[in-house]
């Protein structure tokens, strides 16, 4: 989130900037690159603009977005360090100079606490010119009202937090991760994490990122190999397909504690699981919970009464229309003012049962309507050897043309169905057998 916010604010030129744009003399060996030229990827298309002019840089292809997406190829942690290391960022950079990438950047999913921590500290210290924890507190926690979230484990906090438990039942200590804090030190509550989830889903009154940034952030980047623990990776997510939906999640595990933050953005659904104890190896609690929640939500959506919007004036849209004299449509106005469209014609009667020929048009804005099937329908309708996708029609947009001198729309397009020039006709046609 810090990366995306600094990018929105113009302090980072591109999410795909190489790390060395912000860290002078950053080097690391990349023996798995296809050729030596792979280490110079940004020589031609990645330039740093300085006051003195354009300066080409030698790049390892370790980019900011790859660091946040488990695609940088950086090792899991710095050599000769543990997760309790208390060093400095410059020391970490120096340690990497004779280290080696474990994968050619952008070619393989490889989990790296080092990548997260290094990215966080570099963005804070070299770009925002502030301590990482200070930036997170000011720009995320305070902004979203996450009052019970932070990094420092004080004696007062220690008396309130749940006691971590090892698998043998013994209590686990609370650790200070030092320099690696960005990869797992934060404590929180389910209520605070729910605020974060609502913000990411665009459902919270306190905004942090623009809608387009959230879309990019929730989009998977790369399909992982079978030996990785997720199907795909994103920024910063692990992404899996579940029950027909993309589920993005981040898991965190420390001695005696485990946590999962997950989203199903299509359903505006989030699930936070915070546990004092080890994660079960036999069953994933998160997917089991979703296996109950998702069907319940789907049923609620199906059973809910749809509230549709009528157009300001229905008269310009009422009448008969045709697409290439093949399919025909009659648009009428219902008792609630909402437009009703009925498909008819010889081809329609052959392919589509009568109960699926009538749809409603939900008015959005400026002569644009969304197709709505009010009742449950089969996704693909099999009629003899032919098949018709009703799912492809549901939710499509109809864009009606500007009104003519009579105040009528002469036709409409359905761009999502690649259907253009559906034109108005004077009357209902008759068909001969």
C-alpha positions as CSV (number, residue, x, y, z in Angstrom):
1,X,0.0,0.0,0.0
2,X,2.9,2.3,0.7
3,X,4.3,1.7,-2.8
4,X,0.9,2.4,-4.5
5,X,0.4,5.6,-2.4
6,X,3.8,7.0,-3.2
7,X,3.2,6.2,-6.8
8,X,-0.2,8.0,-6.8
9,X,1.5,11.0,-5.1
10,X,4.1,11.2,-7.9
11,X,7.0,10.4,-5.6
12,X,7.7,7.2,-7.5
13,X,7.9,7.4,-11.3
14,X,6.6,3.9,-12.0
15,X,5.7,0.8,-10.1
16,X,8.2,-1.0,-12.4
17,X,11.1,1.3,-11.6
18,X,14.3,-0.7,-10.9
19,X,15.4,-0.7,-7.3
20,X,18.7,1.0,-8.2
21,X,16.9,4.1,-9.2
22,X,16.4,4.7,-5.5
23,X,19.4,2.8,-4.1
24,X,22.8,4.0,-5.5
25,X,25.2,1.2,-6.4
26,X,22.7,-1.6,-5.7
27,X,24.1,-4.8,-7.2
28,X,23.4,-8.5,-6.9
29,X,24.5,-11.5,-9.0
30,X,21.9,-12.9,-11.4
31,X,23.5,-16.1,-12.8
32,X,20.1,-17.4,-14.0
33,X,19.5,-14.6,-16.4
34,X,19.3,-15.7,-20.0
35,X,22.3,-13.7,-20.9
36,X,24.4,-10.8,-19.6
37,X,22.0,-8.5,-21.5
38,X,19.2,-9.6,-19.1
39,X,21.1,-7.6,-16.5
40,X,20.8,-4.5,-18.7
41,X,17.0,-4.6,-19.3
42,X,16.5,-1.0,-18.4
43,X,19.4,0.3,-20.4
44,X,17.2,1.1,-23.4
45,X,13.7,1.5,-21.9
46,X,14.4,2.6,-18.3
47,X,16.1,6.0,-18.0
48,X,16.7,8.0,-14.8
49,X,16.1,11.7,-15.4
50,X,18.4,13.9,-13.4
51,X,19.0,17.6,-13.5
52,X,22.2,16.9,-15.5
53,X,20.2,15.1,-18.2
54,X,19.4,11.5,-19.1
55,X,21.6,8.8,-17.4
56,X,21.3,5.2,-18.4
57,X,21.7,2.7,-15.5
58,X,22.7,-1.0,-15.3
59,X,19.7,-2.8,-13.8
60,X,19.3,-6.2,-12.2
61,X,15.6,-6.2,-13.2
62,X,14.8,-6.2,-9.4
63,X,11.8,-3.8,-9.7
64,X,9.6,-2.3,-7.1
65,X,6.5,-4.2,-8.1
66,X,8.4,-7.5,-8.4
67,X,9.7,-7.0,-4.9
68,X,6.1,-6.5,-3.6
69,X,4.9,-9.5,-5.6
70,X,7.3,-12.3,-4.7
71,X,8.9,-12.1,-8.2
72,X,12.1,-10.3,-7.5
73,X,14.3,-13.4,-7.1
74,X,15.8,-12.0,-3.9
75,X,16.6,-14.6,-1.2
76,X,14.2,-15.3,1.6
77,X,16.4,-13.2,3.9
78,X,19.8,-11.7,4.1
79,X,22.7,-14.1,4.4
80,X,24.1,-14.6,8.0
81,X,21.0,-13.0,9.5
82,X,17.8,-14.2,11.2
83,X,14.4,-12.6,11.3
84,X,15.5,-10.9,14.6
85,X,18.3,-9.0,12.9
86,X,18.6,-5.4,14.1
87,X,20.8,-4.0,11.3
88,X,20.4,-0.9,9.1
89,X,19.2,-0.6,5.5
90,X,22.5,0.4,4.1
91,X,24.1,-2.6,5.8
92,X,21.5,-4.8,4.2
93,X,22.3,-3.3,0.8
94,X,26.0,-3.9,1.3
95,X,25.4,-7.5,2.3
96,X,23.6,-8.0,-1.0
97,X,26.5,-6.9,-3.2
98,X,28.1,-10.3,-3.3
99,X,24.9,-12.3,-2.8
100,X,23.0,-14.1,-5.6
101,X,19.4,-14.0,-6.9
102,X,17.7,-17.4,-6.5
103,X,15.6,-16.8,-9.6
104,X,15.8,-14.5,-12.7
105,X,13.5,-11.6,-11.7
106,X,10.0,-11.9,-13.2
107,X,10.3,-15.6,-14.0
108,X,9.4,-17.4,-10.8
109,X,7.3,-17.0,-7.6
110,X,9.7,-17.1,-4.7
111,X,8.7,-15.9,-1.2
112,X,11.1,-13.3,0.2
113,X,10.8,-11.5,3.6
114,X,13.9,-9.7,2.5
115,X,12.2,-8.2,-0.6
116,X,9.3,-6.8,1.5
117,X,11.5,-5.4,4.2
118,X,14.0,-3.9,1.8
119,X,11.3,-2.3,-0.3
120,X,9.6,-0.8,2.8
121,X,12.7,0.7,4.2
122,X,14.0,2.1,0.9
123,X,10.6,3.7,0.1
124,X,10.5,5.2,3.6
125,X,14.1,6.3,3.9
126,X,15.0,7.2,0.3
127,X,11.7,8.4,-1.1
128,X,9.5,9.6,1.7
129,X,12.4,10.6,3.9
130,X,10.8,9.3,7.1
131,X,10.9,6.3,9.3
132,X,8.8,3.3,7.9
133,X,6.7,2.9,11.0
134,X,6.0,6.6,11.2
135,X,4.9,6.7,7.6
136,X,2.6,3.7,8.1
137,X,1.1,5.2,11.2
138,X,0.5,8.7,9.6
139,X,-0.7,7.6,6.2
140,X,-2.5,4.3,6.8
141,X,-3.4,3.6,10.4
142,X,-4.5,7.1,11.4
143,X,-6.2,7.7,8.1
144,X,-8.3,4.5,8.3
145,X,-9.0,4.8,12.0
146,X,-7.1,1.6,12.9
147,X,-6.5,2.6,16.5
148,X,-5.6,-0.9,17.7
149,X,-2.9,-1.6,15.2
150,X,0.9,-0.9,15.4
151,X,4.4,-2.3,15.7
152,X,5.8,-1.6,19.2
153,X,5.0,-4.3,21.8
154,X,4.9,-2.2,25.0
155,X,4.3,-3.7,28.5
156,X,0.8,-2.2,28.5
157,X,0.0,-3.9,25.1
158,X,1.5,-7.2,26.2
159,X,-1.0,-7.5,29.0
160,X,-3.9,-7.2,26.4
161,X,-2.7,-9.4,23.5
162,X,-3.7,-13.0,23.2
163,X,-1.0,-15.4,24.4
164,X,0.7,-17.3,21.5
165,X,0.7,-21.1,21.8
166,X,3.0,-23.7,20.4
167,X,1.6,-26.9,19.0
168,X,2.7,-28.7,22.2
169,X,0.5,-26.3,24.2
170,X,3.3,-24.2,25.7
171,X,3.1,-20.4,25.5
172,X,5.2,-18.7,22.8
173,X,7.2,-15.5,23.4
174,X,6.6,-12.2,21.5
175,X,9.5,-11.4,19.2
176,X,10.8,-8.1,18.0
177,X,11.7,-8.6,14.3
178,X,13.9,-5.6,14.1
179,X,14.8,-4.6,10.6
180,X,12.4,-7.3,9.2
181,X,9.4,-5.6,11.0
182,X,7.7,-4.7,7.6
183,X,7.4,-8.4,6.8
184,X,5.5,-9.5,9.9
185,X,5.8,-7.4,13.1
186,X,2.4,-5.7,13.1
187,X,-0.3,-6.5,15.6
188,X,-3.9,-5.7,15.0
189,X,-7.5,-6.7,15.7
190,X,-10.2,-8.2,13.5
191,X,-12.1,-5.0,13.7
192,X,-9.2,-2.9,12.5
193,X,-8.4,-5.3,9.7
194,X,-12.0,-5.1,8.6
195,X,-11.5,-1.4,8.0
196,X,-8.6,-2.1,5.8
197,X,-10.6,-4.7,3.9
198,X,-13.5,-2.4,3.3
199,X,-11.1,0.3,2.0
200,X,-9.5,-2.1,-0.4
201,X,-13.0,-3.2,-1.6
202,X,-14.1,0.4,-2.1
203,X,-16.7,0.0,0.6
204,X,-15.3,2.3,3.4
205,X,-16.1,6.0,3.9
206,X,-12.4,6.7,4.5
207,X,-10.5,6.6,1.2
208,X,-6.8,6.0,0.8
209,X,-6.1,4.9,-2.8
210,X,-7.9,5.8,-6.0
211,X,-10.3,3.2,-7.6
212,X,-7.9,2.6,-10.5
213,X,-5.0,2.0,-8.2
214,X,-7.1,-0.5,-6.2
215,X,-8.0,-2.4,-9.4
216,X,-4.3,-2.6,-10.3
217,X,-3.4,-3.7,-6.8
218,X,-6.0,-6.5,-6.8
219,X,-5.1,-7.9,-10.2
220,X,-2.9,-11.0,-10.3
221,X,0.5,-10.6,-12.0
222,X,2.0,-14.0,-12.6
223,X,1.0,-17.7,-12.7
224,X,3.2,-19.7,-10.4
225,X,4.7,-23.1,-10.8
226,X,3.1,-26.1,-9.1
227,X,5.6,-26.2,-6.2
228,X,4.5,-22.7,-5.0
229,X,1.8,-22.5,-2.4
230,X,-0.5,-20.3,-4.6
231,X,-1.7,-20.5,-8.2
232,X,-0.8,-16.9,-8.9
233,X,0.9,-14.0,-7.2
234,X,0.0,-10.3,-7.1
235,X,1.0,-7.1,-5.3
236,X,1.3,-8.2,-2.5
237,X,-1.1,-11.2,-2.7
238,X,-1.1,-14.9,-3.2
239,X,-4.1,-15.6,-5.5
240,X,-6.1,-18.8,-5.8
241,X,-9.3,-19.7,-7.7
242,X,-12.0,-20.9,-5.3
243,X,-15.6,-21.7,-6.1
244,X,-15.4,-19.7,-9.4
245,X,-13.9,-16.6,-7.7
246,X,-10.4,-15.1,-7.4
247,X,-9.5,-15.2,-3.7
248,X,-6.5,-12.9,-2.8
249,X,-4.9,-13.4,0.6
250,X,-1.8,-12.8,2.7
251,X,-0.9,-15.2,5.4
252,X,1.4,-14.5,8.4
253,X,2.9,-17.0,10.8
254,X,5.2,-16.4,13.9
255,X,5.9,-18.7,16.8
256,X,2.6,-19.3,18.5
257,X,0.5,-17.1,16.1
258,X,-1.0,-17.3,12.6
259,X,-3.1,-14.8,10.6
260,X,-4.8,-14.6,7.3
261,X,-6.2,-11.5,5.5
262,X,-8.2,-12.4,2.4
263,X,-10.6,-10.8,-0.1
264,X,-13.0,-12.0,-2.7
265,X,-13.4,-8.6,-4.5
266,X,-16.2,-9.7,-6.9
267,X,-18.4,-10.4,-3.9
268,X,-17.1,-7.4,-1.9
269,X,-16.2,-10.0,0.7
270,X,-13.3,-10.0,3.1
271,X,-12.3,-12.5,5.8
272,X,-9.8,-12.0,8.6
273,X,-8.6,-14.9,10.7
274,X,-6.3,-14.1,13.7
275,X,-5.3,-17.1,15.8
276,X,-3.2,-17.7,18.9
277,X,-1.8,-21.1,17.8
278,X,-0.3,-22.8,14.8
279,X,-2.1,-23.1,11.5
280,X,-3.6,-26.5,10.8
281,X,-1.7,-28.6,8.3
282,X,-4.7,-30.8,7.6
283,X,-7.3,-28.2,6.7
284,X,-7.3,-24.6,5.6
285,X,-9.7,-22.8,7.9
286,X,-10.0,-19.9,5.5
287,X,-11.2,-21.9,2.5
288,X,-13.5,-23.9,4.7
289,X,-15.1,-20.7,6.0
290,X,-15.5,-19.5,2.5
291,X,-17.1,-22.8,1.4
292,X,-20.0,-21.9,3.8
293,X,-20.0,-18.1,3.3
294,X,-19.9,-17.9,-0.5
295,X,-22.9,-20.1,-1.2
296,X,-24.9,-18.2,1.5
297,X,-24.1,-14.9,-0.2
298,X,-24.9,-16.2,-3.6
299,X,-28.3,-17.4,-2.3
300,X,-28.9,-14.0,-0.7
301,X,-28.1,-12.3,-4.0
302,X,-30.5,-14.6,-5.9
303,X,-33.3,-14.1,-3.5
304,X,-32.9,-10.4,-3.0
305,X,-35.4,-8.1,-4.7
306,X,-33.6,-6.2,-7.4
307,X,-34.1,-2.4,-7.3
308,X,-34.0,-1.1,-10.9
309,X,-33.9,2.5,-12.0
310,X,-36.3,3.9,-14.6
311,X,-35.1,6.4,-17.2
312,X,-36.0,10.1,-16.6
313,X,-38.4,9.7,-19.6
314,X,-39.3,6.3,-21.1
315,X,-40.9,7.6,-24.3
316,X,-37.7,8.0,-26.3
317,X,-36.9,4.3,-25.9
318,X,-40.3,2.7,-26.4
319,X,-40.9,0.9,-29.8
320,X,-39.6,-1.9,-32.0
321,X,-36.0,-2.5,-33.0
322,X,-34.1,-5.0,-35.1
323,X,-30.5,-6.2,-35.6
324,X,-29.9,-6.9,-39.3
325,X,-33.5,-8.1,-39.7
326,X,-32.4,-11.3,-37.9
327,X,-33.4,-10.6,-34.3
328,X,-36.2,-8.2,-33.2
329,X,-36.9,-6.4,-29.9
330,X,-39.9,-4.6,-28.4
331,X,-39.3,-2.2,-25.6
332,X,-42.2,-1.3,-23.3
333,X,-42.4,0.5,-20.0
334,X,-43.5,-1.4,-16.9
335,X,-45.8,-0.1,-14.2
336,X,-42.8,1.0,-12.1
337,X,-41.4,3.0,-15.1
338,X,-38.6,0.5,-15.7
339,X,-38.1,-0.5,-19.4
340,X,-38.9,-4.1,-20.4
341,X,-37.4,-5.6,-23.5
342,X,-38.9,-8.7,-25.2
343,X,-36.9,-10.5,-27.9
344,X,-38.9,-12.1,-30.7
345,X,-38.6,-13.4,-34.3
346,X,-38.3,-16.8,-35.9
347,X,-34.6,-17.3,-34.9
348,X,-35.3,-16.3,-31.3
349,X,-38.3,-18.6,-31.0
350,X,-36.2,-21.5,-32.2
351,X,-33.3,-20.9,-29.8
352,X,-34.6,-19.3,-26.6
353,X,-37.6,-20.6,-24.5
354,X,-40.2,-17.9,-23.9
355,X,-39.5,-17.4,-20.2
356,X,-35.9,-16.3,-21.1
357,X,-36.9,-13.8,-23.9
358,X,-37.9,-11.0,-21.6
359,X,-35.3,-8.8,-19.8
360,X,-35.3,-5.5,-18.0
361,X,-33.2,-2.5,-18.6
362,X,-31.7,-0.8,-15.6
363,X,-31.0,2.9,-16.3
364,X,-27.5,4.0,-15.4
365,X,-26.7,7.4,-17.0
366,X,-26.9,9.4,-20.2
367,X,-28.9,6.9,-22.3
368,X,-27.0,3.9,-21.0
369,X,-28.8,0.9,-19.6
370,X,-27.7,-2.4,-18.1
371,X,-29.4,-5.7,-19.0
372,X,-30.9,-7.5,-16.0
373,X,-32.4,-11.0,-15.9
374,X,-34.7,-10.9,-13.0
375,X,-35.0,-14.7,-12.5
376,X,-32.5,-17.5,-12.2
377,X,-31.3,-18.8,-15.6
378,X,-29.0,-21.4,-17.0
379,X,-25.6,-20.0,-17.9
380,X,-25.5,-21.8,-21.2
381,X,-28.8,-22.7,-22.8
382,X,-28.6,-25.9,-25.0
383,X,-31.2,-26.0,-27.8
384,X,-30.6,-29.0,-30.0
385,X,-27.1,-28.7,-31.4
386,X,-26.9,-25.0,-30.7
387,X,-26.0,-23.2,-27.5
388,X,-26.9,-19.7,-26.3
389,X,-25.0,-18.0,-23.5
390,X,-27.5,-16.1,-21.3
391,X,-24.7,-15.4,-18.8
392,X,-22.9,-13.4,-21.6
393,X,-26.0,-11.2,-22.0
394,X,-26.7,-10.6,-18.3
395,X,-25.2,-7.3,-17.1
396,X,-24.3,-6.1,-20.6
397,X,-24.6,-2.4,-21.4
398,X,-27.0,-0.9,-24.1
399,X,-25.9,2.5,-25.3
400,X,-28.9,4.2,-27.0
401,X,-28.3,6.8,-29.7
402,X,-29.0,10.6,-29.3
403,X,-32.7,11.4,-29.8
404,X,-33.9,12.5,-33.2
405,X,-36.2,15.5,-34.0
406,X,-39.2,13.4,-32.8
407,X,-37.5,12.9,-29.5
408,X,-36.9,9.2,-30.1
409,X,-33.7,7.2,-29.9
410,X,-33.1,5.7,-33.4
411,X,-31.3,2.7,-32.1
412,X,-28.6,1.3,-29.7
413,X,-25.3,-0.6,-29.5
414,X,-24.3,-3.5,-27.2
415,X,-20.5,-3.2,-27.4
416,X,-19.9,-6.0,-24.9
417,X,-21.7,-8.4,-27.2
418,X,-20.0,-6.9,-30.3
419,X,-23.5,-5.9,-31.5
420,X,-23.8,-2.5,-33.2
421,X,-26.5,-0.6,-35.2
422,X,-29.6,-2.1,-33.7
423,X,-32.1,0.2,-35.4
424,X,-35.6,1.4,-34.7
425,X,-38.3,0.2,-37.1
426,X,-41.8,1.7,-37.5
427,X,-43.9,-1.2,-36.4
428,X,-44.0,-4.8,-35.3
429,X,-43.0,-7.0,-38.3
430,X,-45.0,-10.0,-39.5
431,X,-43.3,-13.2,-40.5
432,X,-44.3,-15.8,-43.1
433,X,-43.7,-19.5,-42.5
